[in-house]
Amino acid sequence: MNDTPQTVNVGLAGSLTMILLVTAVTLLMVSFYRRYKRAADKKEPQD
């Protein structure tokens, strides 16, 4: 048995997948934050 760690080259497909996933998560976080801020502002009474 060879117990030395192996390096995995993910290549272009892995890089593009990570870019896509990070972009999607960032867009979702921004969207939910905007929705949360709108909801929080509605709860406060208008002076």
DRENDOSE-115010 format. One line per 8 residues: for each residue x negated, y, z negated of N, C-alpha, C, O. Coordinates in nm, 4 decimals, always signed. Each point is the difference from the previous one (the first is absolute). Layout:
# residues N
X,Y,Z,X,Y,Z,X,Y,Z,X,Y,Z ~ ...
END
This chain:
# residues 47
-0.0841,-0.1203,+0.0000,+0.0841,+0.1203,+0.0000,-0.0875,+0.1252,+0.0000,-0.1017,+0.0078,-0.0690 ~ +0.1444,+0.0885,+0.1479,-0.0716,+0.1267,+0.0086,+0.0782,+0.1043,-0.0800,+0.1102,+0.0387,+0.0387 ~ -0.1681,+0.0067,-0.1513,+0.0694,+0.0936,-0.0886,-0.0370,+0.1454,+0.0251,+0.0417,+0.0871,-0.0764 ~ -0.1181,-0.0581,+0.1805,-0.0349,+0.1389,+0.0283,+0.1198,+0.0706,+0.0619,+0.0733,-0.0589,+0.0794 ~ -0.0535,+0.1863,-0.1163,+0.1148,+0.0731,+0.0559,-0.0137,+0.0194,+0.1508,-0.1093,+0.0255,+0.0506 ~ +0.2175,-0.0373,+0.0180,+0.0025,+0.0174,+0.1446,+0.0539,+0.1384,+0.0325,+0.0923,+0.0470,-0.0666 ~ -0.1472,+0.0183,+0.1660,+0.0530,+0.1283,+0.0444,+0.0993,-0.0245,+0.1126,-0.0210,-0.0847,+0.0869 ~ +0.1293,+0.1607,-0.0908,+0.1038,-0.0133,+0.1022,+0.0055,+0.1298,+0.0780,+0.0183,+0.1068,-0.0585
-0.0338,-0.1144,+0.1876,+0.0087,+0.1172,+0.0860,+0.1437,+0.0101,+0.0501,+0.0429,-0.0796,+0.0835 ~ +0.0313,+0.1778,-0.1347,+0.1415,+0.0122,+0.0359,+0.0186,+0.0603,+0.1383,+0.1026,-0.0226,+0.0642 ~ -0.1993,+0.0981,-0.0186,+0.0050,+0.0535,+0.1349,+0.1002,+0.1126,+0.0178,+0.0469,+0.0604,-0.0964 ~ -0.0161,-0.0344,+0.2207,+0.0872,+0.1119,+0.0360,+0.1435,-0.0217,-0.0471,+0.0645,+0.0939,-0.0467 ~ -0.0145,-0.2156,+0.0583,+0.1387,-0.0265,-0.0398,+0.0208,+0.0254,-0.1491,+0.1025,+0.0555,-0.0395 ~ -0.1975,-0.0951,-0.0421,+0.0111,+0.0227,-0.1440,-0.0071,+0.1479,-0.0339,+0.0727,+0.0475,-0.0873 ~ -0.1591,+0.0245,+0.1552,-0.0119,+0.1439,-0.0237,+0.1284,+0.0722,+0.0385,+0.0483,+0.0854,-0.0744 ~ +0.0066,-0.1193,+0.1895,+0.1244,+0.0636,+0.0428,+0.1152,-0.0343,-0.0939,+0.0853,+0.0842,-0.0282
-0.0834,-0.2079,-0.0198,+0.1050,-0.0406,-0.0937,-0.0093,+0.0806,-0.1289,+0.1017,+0.0466,-0.0514 ~ -0.2219,-0.0299,-0.0007,-0.0170,+0.0773,-0.1234,+0.0378,+0.1463,+0.0202,+0.0632,+0.0599,-0.0870 ~ -0.1012,-0.0015,+0.2011,+0.0378,+0.1389,+0.0290,+0.1517,+0.0127,+0.0052,+0.0561,+0.0948,-0.0550 ~ +0.0103,-0.1889,+0.1204,+0.1459,+0.0013,+0.0096,+0.0649,-0.0130,-0.1372,+0.0936,+0.0735,-0.0316 ~ -0.1426,-0.1664,-0.0499,+0.0589,-0.0201,-0.1325,-0.0203,+0.1213,-0.0905,+0.0927,+0.0407,-0.0702 ~ -0.2107,+0.0165,+0.0709,-0.0267,+0.1172,-0.0838,+0.0863,+0.1174,+0.0444,+0.0534,+0.0727,-0.0837 ~ -0.0393,-0.0536,+0.2147,+0.0834,+0.1085,+0.0518,+0.1461,-0.0204,-0.0386,+0.0671,+0.0949,-0.0406 ~ -0.0175,-0.2179,+0.0527,+0.1396,-0.0281,-0.0330,+0.0263,+0.0235,-0.1481,+0.1014,+0.0599,-0.0359
-0.1907,-0.1057,-0.0499,+0.0185,+0.0188,-0.1443,-0.0056,+0.1480,-0.0350,+0.0782,+0.0468,-0.0828 ~ -0.1690,+0.0273,+0.1442,-0.0105,+0.1439,-0.0267,+0.1278,+0.0721,+0.0415,+0.0502,+0.0843,-0.0744 ~ +0.0030,-0.1164,+0.1924,+0.1237,+0.0636,+0.0454,+0.1166,-0.0334,-0.0928,+0.0818,+0.0869,-0.0302 ~ -0.0739,-0.2113,-0.0149,+0.1067,-0.0376,-0.0923,-0.0122,+0.0733,-0.1323,+0.1004,+0.0451,-0.0550 ~ -0.2221,-0.0325,+0.0029,-0.0187,+0.0706,-0.1272,+0.0385,+0.1465,+0.0121,+0.0627,+0.0550,-0.0905 ~ -0.0995,+0.0092,+0.2011,+0.0358,+0.1405,+0.0214,+0.1513,+0.0142,+0.0114,+0.0584,+0.0925,-0.0565 ~ +0.0050,-0.1837,+0.1291,+0.1447,+0.0052,+0.0170,+0.0734,-0.0155,-0.1331,+0.0914,+0.0766,-0.0305 ~ -0.1318,-0.1751,-0.0474,+0.0652,-0.0200,-0.1289,-0.0269,+0.1150,-0.0954,+0.0875,+0.0348,-0.0793
-0.2071,+0.0260,+0.0845,-0.0300,+0.1135,-0.0863,+0.0882,+0.1195,+0.0356,+0.0503,+0.0685,-0.0891 ~ -0.0314,-0.0431,+0.2176,+0.0871,+0.1097,+0.0419,+0.1430,-0.0242,-0.0467,+0.0664,+0.0918,-0.0482 ~ -0.0190,-0.2159,+0.0626,+0.1356,-0.0332,-0.0442,+0.0136,+0.0176,-0.1509,+0.1014,+0.0506,-0.0481 ~ -0.2044,-0.0925,-0.0269,+0.0014,+0.0133,-0.1458,+0.0030,+0.1472,-0.0410,+0.0753,+0.0378,-0.0897 ~ -0.1568,+0.0453,+0.1549,-0.0020,+0.1423,-0.0338,+0.1341,+0.0654,+0.0289,+0.0459,+0.0840,-0.0773 ~ +0.0182,-0.1220,+0.1890,+0.1319,+0.0555,+0.0322,+0.1027,-0.0387,-0.1057,+0.0801,+0.0832,-0.0426 ~ -0.0825,-0.2097,+0.0000,+0.0935,-0.0481,-0.1008,-0.0267,+0.0672,-0.1342,+0.0943,+0.0340,-0.0715 ~ -0.2203,-0.0146,+0.0363,-0.0349,+0.0633,-0.1275,+0.0422,+0.1468,+0.0004,+0.0424,+0.0522,-0.1031
-0.0534,+0.0143,+0.2168,+0.0392,+0.1411,+0.0074,+0.1513,+0.0162,-0.0082,+0.0485,+0.1009,-0.0512 ~ +0.0263,-0.1985,+0.1007,+0.1466,+0.0087,-0.0085,+0.0497,-0.0146,-0.1423,+0.1017,+0.0596,-0.0355 ~ -0.1710,-0.1377,-0.0477,+0.0428,-0.0234,-0.1382,-0.0109,+0.1259,-0.0861,+0.0802,+0.0215,-0.0908 ~ -0.1800,+0.0608,+0.1203,-0.0206,+0.1202,-0.0815,+0.1094,+0.1018,+0.0300,+0.0328,+0.0239,+0.1162 ~ +0.0235,+0.0360,-0.2209,+0.1050,+0.1022,+0.0223,-0.0559,+0.1243,+0.0672,-0.1116,+0.0435,-0.0285 ~ +0.1910,+0.0121,+0.1175,-0.0416,+0.1223,+0.0689,+0.0283,+0.1200,-0.0887,+0.1106,+0.0148,-0.0520 ~ -0.2108,+0.0711,+0.0347,+0.0190,+0.1220,-0.0839,+0.0402,+0.1170,+0.0858,+0.0203,+0.1100,-0.0513
END
